[in-house]
């Protein structure tokens, strides 16, 4: 485990070689075309479509297909699932061919890999959990997303102790959990992830994205990258 870094301290790189000078950004839980446009115009690399029925950000397959159709080239739509039926995942893959899968529940490594599609595996961080063992189980994941242990599988706006993330995670790390424009710089400096994932931190109300908060969040991520580049120059 790592010690918590202050906003001015450099941390060891996590989950990817120390060549990453641009932190990728995912805006999760979009439900309107204006959300997609705001994320894209702010410089996001991915938008998240939530297929968990209990989430206030849940979208139907038909609605998700419409939203994915508004995503331009070189921005990735990501489908978030929590303990889904295989047929439901297959239907999403068929309707949105360019989709990246993201699993947040109790899905096994075999289940996640069974769709022959790139996927991100979410790991809920709690004291005492063997995060490295969980990471090794998902060695085929494109990335590992570390999120807070909250009721409802993400989107709860809760920050966890970043020092619990091991420094030798074998896959690219996505930092999530309670991020917003006011703390994402510190999070990037502490963890140095491949990407950051935000949902409630860019909302005006539960499930409703705010274009200005999205813009401020993306600007803060770029500021964190600029500070790192300046420090290493």
FIPA-357884 format. One line per field, with one value per residue: residue in one letter; y, x negated, z negated of N, C-alpha, C in turn. Coordinates in Angstrom, 1 decimal. Atoms other than C-alpha are relative to their C-alpha. Layout:
# residues N
r <- A/...
n_v <- Y/...
n_u <- X/...
n_w <- Z/...
ca_v <- Y/...
ca_u <- X/...
ca_w <- Z/...
c_v <- Y/...
c_u <- X/...
c_w <- Z/...
This chain:
# residues 233
r <- X/X/X/X/X/X/X/X/X/X/X/X/X/X/X/X/X/X/X/X/X/X/X/X/X/X/X/X/X/X/X/X/X/X/X/X/X/X/X/X/X/X/X/X/X/X/X/X/X/X/X/X/X/X/X/X/X/X/X/X/X/X/X/X/X/X/X/X/X/X/X/X/X/X/X/X/X/X/X/X/X/X/X/X/X/X/X/X/X/X/X/X/X/X/X/X/X/X/X/X/X/X/X/X/X/X/X/X/X/X/X/X/X/X/X/X/X/X/X/X/X/X/X/X/X/X/X/X/X/X/X/X/X/X/X/X/X/X/X/X/X/X/X/X/X/X/X/X/X/X/X/X/X/X/X/X/X/X/X/X/X/X/X/X/X/X/X/X/X/X/X/X/X/X/X/X/X/X/X/X/X/X/X/X/X/X/X/X/X/X/X/X/X/X/X/X/X/X/X/X/X/X/X/X/X/X/X/X/X/X/X/X/X/X/X/X/X/X/X/X/X/X/X/X/X/X/X/X/X/X/X/X/X
n_v <- -1.2/-1.2/-1.0/-1.0/-1.1/-1.3/-0.6/-0.4/1.1/0.9/1.4/1.0/0.3/1.1/0.8/-0.2/-0.6/-1.4/-0.8/-0.6/-1.4/-0.5/0.8/0.2/-0.4/0.6/-0.6/1.1/-0.2/-1.0/0.4/-1.0/-0.4/-1.2/0.5/0.5/-1.1/-0.7/0.8/0.0/-1.4/-0.3/0.8/1.4/1.1/1.1/-0.3/1.2/0.3/0.9/1.0/0.5/-0.5/-0.7/-1.3/-1.2/-0.3/1.1/-0.2/1.2/0.3/-0.9/-1.3/0.1/0.0/-1.4/-0.8/0.4/-0.5/-1.4/-0.1/0.0/0.8/-0.1/-0.1/1.4/0.3/1.0/0.6/0.4/1.1/0.6/1.3/0.1/1.2/0.0/-0.4/-1.4/-0.5/0.3/-0.9/-1.3/0.2/0.0/-1.3/-1.0/0.9/-0.6/-0.2/0.6/0.5/-0.3/0.9/-0.6/0.9/1.2/0.8/0.7/-0.3/0.7/-0.7/-1.2/0.3/0.9/-0.7/-0.3/-1.5/-0.6/-0.4/-0.6/0.6/-0.9/0.6/-0.9/-0.1/0.0/0.4/1.4/0.8/0.3/-0.6/0.6/1.3/-0.3/-0.5/1.1/0.9/-0.6/-0.3/-0.3/-1.2/-1.1/-0.9/0.3/-1.2/0.0/-0.8/0.1/1.0/-0.7/0.7/-0.4/0.3/-1.2/-1.2/-0.5/-1.2/0.3/0.1/1.0/-0.3/0.3/0.7/1.4/0.5/0.4/-0.7/1.0/0.6/0.5/-0.5/-1.5/-0.3/-1.0/-0.5/-0.4/-0.2/-1.3/-1.0/-1.2/-1.0/-0.5/0.9/0.9/-0.3/0.7/1.4/0.3/-0.1/1.0/1.3/0.0/1.1/-0.1/-0.8/-0.4/0.3/-0.9/0.1/-1.0/-1.2/-0.9/-0.1/-1.1/0.7/1.4/0.6/-1.1/-0.6/-1.5/-0.3/-0.9/0.9/0.8/-0.8/-0.3/1.3/0.3/-1.0/0.4/1.2/-0.5/-0.8/1.0/0.5/-1.1/-0.1/1.1/-0.2/-1.1/0.5/0.9/-0.6
n_u <- -0.8/0.7/-0.4/-0.8/0.8/-0.5/-0.2/1.2/0.9/-0.1/-0.2/0.5/-1.0/-0.8/-0.7/0.5/1.3/0.0/-0.1/-1.3/0.0/-1.4/-0.9/-1.2/-1.2/-1.3/-1.2/-0.9/-1.4/-0.7/-1.3/-0.5/0.9/0.8/1.1/1.1/0.6/0.7/1.2/0.9/0.6/0.9/1.2/0.0/0.4/-1.0/-1.3/-0.6/-1.4/-0.3/-1.0/-0.4/-1.3/-0.2/0.7/-0.7/0.6/-0.3/-0.6/-0.4/0.8/-0.4/0.5/1.5/0.4/-0.2/1.1/1.2/0.1/0.5/1.4/0.8/1.2/1.1/-0.5/-0.4/-1.1/0.2/-1.2/0.2/-0.9/0.2/-0.6/-1.0/-0.2/0.9/-0.7/-0.1/1.3/0.1/-0.9/0.7/1.1/-0.6/-0.6/1.1/1.1/1.2/-0.1/0.9/-0.8/0.5/-0.8/0.1/-0.6/0.7/0.3/1.2/0.9/-0.5/-1.2/0.4/0.7/-0.8/-0.6/1.1/0.0/0.8/-0.8/0.6/-0.5/0.0/0.4/-0.5/1.1/-0.3/1.2/0.1/-0.2/1.2/-0.3/0.9/-0.5/-1.1/0.5/0.6/-1.1/-0.5/1.2/-0.4/-0.7/0.7/0.3/-0.6/-0.5/0.0/-1.1/-0.3/-0.9/-1.3/-1.2/-0.5/0.9/0.6/-0.8/-0.4/0.7/0.8/1.4/0.7/1.4/0.8/1.3/-0.3/0.3/1.4/0.8/0.5/-1.2/0.5/-0.8/-0.3/-0.9/-0.9/-0.3/-1.4/-0.5/-0.1/0.9/-0.6/1.0/0.7/1.0/0.6/1.4/0.6/-0.1/1.0/1.3/0.2/-0.1/0.5/-0.7/-0.1/-1.2/-0.9/-1.4/-0.8/-1.5/-0.7/0.8/-0.3/-1.4/-0.7/-0.9/0.3/-0.3/-0.1/1.3/0.1/1.0/1.1/0.8/0.7/1.1/1.0/0.7/1.0/1.1/0.8/0.9/1.1/0.8/0.9/1.0/1.0/0.9/0.9/0.9/0.9/0.8/0.9/0.7
n_w <- 0.0/-0.1/0.9/-0.7/-0.5/0.1/-1.3/-0.7/-0.1/-1.1/0.4/-0.9/-0.9/0.3/-1.0/-1.4/0.0/0.3/-1.2/-0.1/0.3/-0.1/0.7/-0.7/0.7/-0.3/0.6/0.1/0.3/-0.9/-0.3/-1.0/-1.1/0.5/0.9/-0.9/-0.6/1.0/0.3/-1.2/-0.1/1.1/-0.2/0.5/-0.9/0.0/0.7/0.6/-0.1/1.2/-0.3/1.3/0.1/1.2/0.0/-0.5/-1.3/-0.9/-1.3/-0.7/-1.1/-1.1/0.2/-0.1/-1.4/-0.5/0.6/-0.6/-1.4/0.1/0.4/-1.2/-0.1/0.9/1.3/0.2/0.8/0.9/0.5/1.4/0.5/1.4/0.0/-1.1/-0.7/-1.2/-1.1/0.0/-0.4/-1.4/-0.8/-0.1/-0.9/-1.4/-0.3/0.0/-0.3/0.4/1.4/1.0/1.1/1.3/0.9/1.3/1.0/0.4/-1.2/0.0/-1.1/-1.2/-0.5/-0.6/-1.2/-0.9/-1.2/-1.0/-0.2/1.0/1.1/1.2/1.2/1.2/1.3/1.1/0.9/1.5/0.8/0.2/-1.2/-0.7/-1.3/-1.0/-0.4/-0.8/-1.3/-0.7/-0.5/-1.2/-0.7/-1.4/0.0/-0.6/1.1/1.3/0.5/1.4/0.4/1.4/0.4/0.3/-0.3/-1.3/-1.1/-0.6/-0.1/1.3/0.4/1.1/-0.3/0.8/0.3/-1.2/0.4/0.0/-1.3/0.0/-1.0/-1.1/-0.7/-1.3/-1.1/0.1/1.1/-0.2/1.3/0.1/1.3/0.6/-0.6/-0.5/-0.4/1.1/0.5/-1.0/-0.1/1.0/-0.3/-1.1/0.5/1.0/-0.6/-1.3/-0.7/-1.4/-0.3/1.1/-0.4/0.8/-0.3/0.8/0.1/-1.1/-0.1/0.7/0.9/-0.2/-1.4/-1.1/-0.2/-0.1/-1.0/0.5/0.9/-0.8/-0.5/1.1/0.4/-1.1/0.2/1.2/-0.4/-0.8/0.8/0.7/-1.0/-0.2/1.2/-0.1/-1.1/0.5/1.1/-0.6/-1.1
ca_v <- 0.0/3.6/6.5/9.3/11.9/15.6/17.8/18.7/15.3/13.0/9.4/6.2/5.4/3.0/0.2/1.6/2.7/6.2/7.4/8.5/12.3/12.7/11.4/10.0/11.1/9.2/11.0/8.3/8.1/10.3/10.2/13.1/14.2/17.5/15.5/13.7/17.0/18.7/15.8/15.7/19.5/19.5/16.9/13.6/10.4/8.2/8.5/5.9/4.4/2.7/-0.5/-1.1/-0.8/0.4/3.4/6.9/7.1/3.9/4.0/1.5/-0.2/1.9/5.1/4.0/3.3/6.8/8.3/6.2/7.4/10.9/10.0/11.0/9.1/8.6/9.0/5.6/4.6/2.5/0.1/-0.3/-3.5/-4.9/-8.6/-8.7/-11.6/-12.7/-12.1/-8.5/-7.9/-9.6/-7.4/-4.2/-5.5/-6.1/-2.7/-0.7/-2.5/0.0/-0.3/-1.0/-3.1/-2.3/-4.7/-3.4/-6.4/-9.9/-11.0/-13.6/-13.2/-15.9/-14.1/-10.8/-12.4/-14.5/-11.8/-11.5/-7.7/-5.4/-4.7/-2.7/-4.3/-2.2/-3.1/-1.7/-0.6/-1.4/-1.9/-5.4/-6.4/-8.1/-5.7/-7.2/-10.6/-9.2/-7.4/-10.6/-12.5/-10.0/-10.1/-9.8/-6.6/-3.5/-1.5/-1.8/0.8/1.5/2.8/3.4/0.7/2.2/0.9/0.9/0.0/3.5/7.0/7.6/10.5/8.9/9.3/6.3/6.3/6.5/5.1/1.7/1.3/-0.8/0.8/-2.4/-3.0/-5.1/-3.3/0.4/2.0/4.1/6.3/6.8/7.5/10.9/12.8/16.4/19.5/20.4/17.2/15.5/17.3/15.8/12.4/12.4/13.5/10.9/7.9/8.9/6.8/6.1/7.6/9.2/8.4/10.9/10.7/12.5/15.0/16.6/16.7/19.5/17.0/13.2/11.7/15.1/16.2/19.8/21.1/23.7/21.1/18.8/21.6/22.5/18.8/18.3/21.6/20.4/17.1/19.0/21.3/18.2/16.9/20.3/20.5/17.0/17.9/21.1/19.3/16.7/19.1
ca_u <- 0.0/-1.0/-1.0/1.4/-0.4/0.0/1.2/-2.4/-4.0/-4.8/-3.6/-4.9/-3.0/-0.1/0.8/-1.0/-4.5/-5.5/-4.8/-1.3/-1.3/2.4/4.9/7.9/11.4/14.7/18.0/20.3/24.1/25.1/28.7/29.2/27.7/26.7/24.7/22.8/22.2/21.0/18.6/17.2/16.7/15.0/12.5/13.7/12.4/15.3/19.0/20.7/24.1/25.6/27.5/28.1/31.9/31.6/29.5/31.0/28.8/30.2/30.9/32.8/31.1/33.0/32.0/28.4/28.2/29.5/26.9/24.1/25.0/24.2/20.7/18.1/15.1/12.3/14.6/15.6/19.1/18.9/21.6/21.8/23.4/24.0/24.6/26.3/27.7/25.4/28.1/28.5/24.8/24.9/27.8/25.8/22.8/25.0/26.7/23.5/20.7/18.0/18.9/16.4/17.9/17.6/18.6/19.3/21.0/19.9/19.2/16.5/13.4/14.8/18.1/16.4/14.2/16.9/18.1/14.7/14.9/12.5/13.7/13.0/13.4/14.5/13.0/14.7/12.0/12.3/9.8/8.6/9.5/6.8/6.9/3.8/5.4/8.6/6.6/4.7/7.9/8.9/5.6/7.5/9.2/8.3/8.2/9.1/11.4/11.0/14.2/15.5/17.4/21.0/24.5/25.8/22.6/21.0/22.3/22.5/20.1/18.0/14.2/12.1/8.6/6.4/3.4/5.2/4.5/1.3/-1.5/-2.1/1.4/0.7/3.3/4.0/5.8/8.9/9.5/13.2/15.3/16.4/14.2/15.1/13.3/12.2/10.3/9.4/6.0/5.1/6.3/4.2/1.2/1.7/2.4/1.2/3.9/4.3/7.8/10.4/14.1/16.7/20.5/22.1/19.3/20.5/24.2/26.6/29.0/29.0/28.7/28.7/25.4/24.2/22.3/20.3/19.3/18.2/16.1/14.5/13.7/12.0/10.0/8.9/7.6/5.6/4.3/3.0/1.3/-0.3/-1.6/-3.1/-4.7/-6.1/-7.5/-9.2/-10.6
ca_w <- 0.0/0.5/-1.9/-1.1/1.0/0.4/3.3/4.1/3.7/6.6/6.2/7.8/11.0/10.6/13.0/16.1/17.0/16.2/19.7/19.1/19.3/20.1/17.7/19.5/18.5/18.3/17.6/16.3/16.1/19.0/19.9/22.4/25.7/24.0/21.5/24.3/26.0/22.8/22.1/25.6/25.8/22.5/23.7/22.2/23.6/22.7/21.6/19.4/20.0/16.9/17.4/13.7/13.2/9.6/10.5/11.0/14.1/15.7/19.4/21.5/24.4/26.9/25.2/24.8/28.5/29.3/26.9/28.3/31.8/30.6/29.6/32.2/33.3/30.8/27.8/26.3/25.1/22.0/20.8/17.0/15.6/12.1/12.1/15.5/17.4/20.2/22.7/21.7/22.1/25.5/26.6/25.7/27.6/30.7/30.5/29.8/31.6/30.4/26.7/23.9/21.1/17.4/14.6/11.1/9.4/8.4/11.9/12.2/14.3/16.7/17.0/17.8/20.4/22.0/24.4/26.2/25.7/23.9/20.4/17.3/13.9/10.9/7.5/4.4/2.0/-1.7/-4.5/-4.6/-1.1/0.9/3.9/5.6/5.6/7.0/9.7/10.6/11.0/13.7/15.6/19.0/18.0/20.0/16.8/13.1/11.7/8.0/6.4/2.9/1.0/1.1/1.2/4.8/6.7/7.4/8.0/4.3/4.1/1.5/1.5/0.2/-1.2/1.9/0.0/0.0/3.7/4.1/6.1/8.2/9.7/12.8/15.0/15.9/13.0/13.2/10.1/9.1/6.1/5.0/7.4/8.4/9.7/6.2/5.4/8.7/8.8/5.5/6.5/9.7/7.8/5.1/7.4/10.8/12.5/16.2/16.1/13.8/13.7/12.4/12.1/9.1/9.0/12.2/11.4/10.5/8.9/8.6/12.1/13.9/15.4/15.3/18.3/16.3/13.7/16.4/17.9/14.6/13.8/17.2/16.7/13.3/14.8/17.4/14.7/12.8/15.9/16.5/13.0/13.4/16.7/15.2/12.2/14.4/17.0
c_v <- 1.2/0.9/1.1/1.2/1.3/0.5/0.3/-1.2/-0.9/-1.4/-0.9/-0.2/-1.3/-0.7/0.3/0.7/1.5/0.9/0.8/1.5/0.7/-0.9/0.0/0.3/-0.7/0.8/-1.1/0.4/1.1/-0.6/0.9/0.3/1.2/-0.4/-0.5/1.2/0.8/-0.8/0.0/1.4/0.3/-0.8/-1.4/-1.0/-1.1/0.5/-1.4/-0.1/-1.1/-0.9/-0.7/0.6/0.8/1.4/1.1/0.4/-1.1/0.5/-1.3/-0.2/0.9/1.4/0.0/0.0/1.3/0.8/-0.4/0.5/1.4/0.2/0.0/-1.0/0.4/0.4/-1.3/0.0/-1.2/-0.5/-0.5/-1.0/-0.3/-1.3/-0.3/-1.5/0.0/0.5/1.5/0.7/-0.2/1.0/1.4/-0.1/0.0/1.3/1.1/-0.7/0.6/0.1/-0.7/-0.4/0.3/-0.7/0.5/-0.9/-1.1/-0.9/-0.7/0.4/-0.7/0.6/1.3/-0.2/-0.7/0.7/0.4/1.5/0.6/0.4/0.6/-0.7/0.9/-0.9/1.0/-0.1/0.1/-0.5/-1.5/-0.9/-0.2/0.5/-0.6/-1.3/0.2/0.5/-1.1/-0.9/0.6/0.5/0.4/1.3/1.1/1.0/-0.5/1.3/-0.1/1.0/-0.2/-1.1/0.7/-0.9/0.5/-0.1/1.3/1.1/0.5/1.2/-0.1/-0.2/-1.1/0.5/-0.4/-0.8/-1.5/-0.7/-0.4/0.7/-0.9/-0.7/-0.4/0.5/1.5/0.3/1.2/0.4/0.5/0.2/1.4/1.1/1.2/1.0/0.4/-1.0/-0.9/0.2/-0.8/-1.5/-0.5/0.0/-1.1/-1.4/-0.1/-1.1/0.2/0.8/0.3/-0.2/0.8/-0.2/1.1/1.3/1.1/0.1/1.2/-0.6/-1.5/-0.5/1.0/0.7/1.5/0.3/0.8/-0.9/-1.0/0.7/0.2/-1.3/-0.3/1.0/-0.4/-1.2/0.5/0.8/-1.0/-0.5/1.1/0.2/-1.2/0.2/1.1/-0.5/-1.0/0.5/0.2
c_u <- -0.9/0.4/0.7/-1.0/0.6/0.2/-1.3/-1.0/0.2/0.1/-0.6/1.2/0.8/0.6/-0.4/-1.3/0.1/-0.1/1.3/0.0/1.3/1.0/1.3/1.2/1.3/1.1/1.1/1.4/0.7/1.3/0.7/-1.0/-0.8/-1.1/-1.2/-0.7/-0.9/-1.3/-1.0/-0.7/-1.0/-1.3/0.0/-0.3/1.0/1.3/0.6/1.5/0.3/1.1/0.5/1.4/0.3/-0.6/0.9/-0.5/0.2/0.6/0.4/-1.0/0.3/-0.6/-1.5/-0.5/0.1/-1.2/-1.4/-0.2/-0.4/-1.4/-0.9/-1.1/-1.0/0.5/0.8/1.3/-0.3/1.3/-0.2/1.1/-0.3/0.8/1.0/0.2/-0.9/0.7/0.2/-1.3/-0.2/0.9/-0.6/-1.1/0.5/0.5/-1.0/-1.3/-1.3/-0.1/-1.1/0.9/-0.7/0.9/-0.3/0.6/-0.9/-0.3/-1.4/-0.9/0.4/1.2/-0.4/-0.7/0.7/0.6/-1.0/0.0/-0.9/0.9/-0.8/0.7/-0.1/-0.3/0.4/-1.0/0.5/-1.2/0.0/0.2/-1.3/0.1/-0.9/0.5/1.2/-0.5/-0.6/1.0/0.6/-1.2/0.3/0.8/-0.9/-0.5/0.8/0.5/0.2/1.1/0.2/1.0/1.3/1.1/0.4/-1.1/-0.4/1.0/0.4/-0.7/-0.9/-1.5/-0.6/-1.5/-0.9/-1.3/0.2/-0.3/-1.5/-0.7/-0.4/1.2/-0.5/0.7/0.1/1.1/0.9/0.4/1.5/0.3/-0.1/-0.9/0.9/-1.1/-0.9/-1.0/-0.7/-1.5/-0.8/0.0/-0.9/-1.4/-0.3/-0.2/-0.7/0.7/-0.1/1.2/0.7/1.4/0.9/1.5/0.7/-0.7/0.2/1.5/0.6/1.0/-0.2/0.4/0.0/-1.4/0.0/-1.2/-1.2/-0.8/-0.9/-1.3/-1.1/-0.8/-1.1/-1.2/-0.9/-0.9/-1.1/-1.0/-1.0/-1.0/-1.0/-0.9/-1.0/-1.1/-1.0/-1.0/-1.1/-0.9/-1.5
c_w <- 0.0/-1.2/0.8/0.3/-0.2/1.4/0.8/0.1/1.2/-0.5/1.1/1.0/-0.3/1.2/1.5/-0.1/-0.1/1.2/0.2/-0.4/0.3/-0.6/0.8/-0.9/0.4/-0.8/0.0/-0.3/0.8/0.4/1.1/1.0/-0.5/-0.9/0.8/0.6/-0.9/-0.3/1.1/0.2/-1.1/0.1/-0.6/1.0/0.1/-0.7/-0.4/0.1/-1.0/0.3/-1.3/-0.4/-1.3/-0.1/0.5/1.4/1.0/1.3/0.6/1.2/1.2/-0.2/0.0/1.4/0.6/-0.5/0.6/1.4/0.0/-0.4/1.2/-0.1/-1.0/-1.4/-0.2/-0.9/-0.9/-0.7/-1.4/-0.4/-1.4/0.0/1.0/0.4/1.2/1.3/0.1/0.4/1.5/0.9/0.1/1.0/1.4/0.4/0.1/0.2/-0.6/-1.5/-0.8/-1.2/-1.4/-1.0/-1.4/-1.1/-0.5/1.1/-0.1/1.1/1.3/0.6/0.8/1.3/1.1/1.2/1.0/0.3/-1.1/-1.1/-1.1/-1.2/-1.2/-1.2/-1.1/-1.1/-1.4/-0.7/-0.2/1.2/0.7/1.5/1.1/0.5/0.9/1.4/0.8/0.6/1.4/0.9/1.5/0.1/0.7/-1.0/-1.2/-0.6/-1.5/-0.5/-1.5/-0.3/-0.5/0.4/1.4/1.1/0.8/0.1/-1.3/-0.5/-1.2/0.4/-1.0/-0.2/1.2/-0.3/-0.1/1.4/0.1/1.1/1.1/0.6/1.4/1.3/-0.1/-1.1/0.4/-1.4/0.0/-1.4/-0.6/0.6/0.5/0.3/-1.2/-0.6/1.0/0.2/-1.0/0.2/1.1/-0.5/-1.0/0.7/1.3/0.9/1.5/0.4/-1.3/0.5/-1.0/0.4/-0.9/-0.1/1.1/0.2/-0.7/-1.0/0.3/1.4/1.1/0.1/0.2/0.9/-0.6/-1.0/0.8/0.6/-1.0/-0.4/1.1/-0.1/-1.1/0.3/0.8/-0.8/-0.8/0.9/0.3/-1.1/0.0/1.0/-0.4/-1.0/0.5/1.1/-0.5
